[in-house]
């Protein structure tokens, strides 16, 4: 017969301590990075369109979203 007295309850969520705090902090950094990067990506997109070069595959919002996600993830990876 198996002794289950030391096992954790199966219904307990598998979360790490402080995950909620880190999530809020992540979204704060993400929002700040997004807000600062959006004007720069918009200007770059418009300048690319005005010079007659091919437009980037991602629009300014999508490019900014991807950059902010990457940078915020790198901050919390450390």
N, C-alpha and C positions, 0 to 999 in steps of 0.2 A: 504494500500500500504506500502511496506517495504522501510525503509530508508537505503540506502546502502552507504551514504556519509562517514561514519566512518569505513566501512569495508575495509580490504586490498584487493588488486586486486588478483583474483584467479590465475592469471598467474605468480605472484611473486613466486620465489623459496622459500621453507621453510628451510632456512639455518640460523644457528646461527651466530652472529657476530664473526669473527676471526676463523672460521672453517678452512679456507685455510691455515692459519698460523699454527694452531695446527696440521693439517694433515702433513705438511712438517716436523714439529718438531717430530711428531710420527714416520715418516719414517726414520728420522735421528737416533733416539734412537733405532728403530727396527734394522736398518742396523748395528749399533755398537754392539748391543747385539748379533745379529746373527753371526757377524764376530768373536767375542770373544768366543762364545759358540761352534762354529763349530769344532775347533780342539779338544776340550774336549770331545764332543760327538763322534767324529770319533775315538779317542783313546779308549774310553769306549766300542765302538762297536767292534773294533779290538780285544781288550783284552777279551771280552765276546766270540768272535769267536774262539780265540786261546785256551781258557780254556776248550772248548768243551761243554759249556753250550748251551742251546737253544738260538738262536738269538732273539733279541727283535723284536716285531711285526713291529716297525717303524725303518727305516734305519736312518743313522746319519743325513741326510739332513732333513728328515721329522720331526725327533725328535727336531732338532735345530730350525726349523721353528716354531713348536708348542710352544717351550719354549720361543723363542723371542717374539712371538705374545702375550703370556700370561704375560710376564714380562713388555713389553711395555704398554700393556693395564692397568696393575696394576699401573704403574707410572702415567698415565694420569687419572686414576680413583680418585686419591687423590686430 
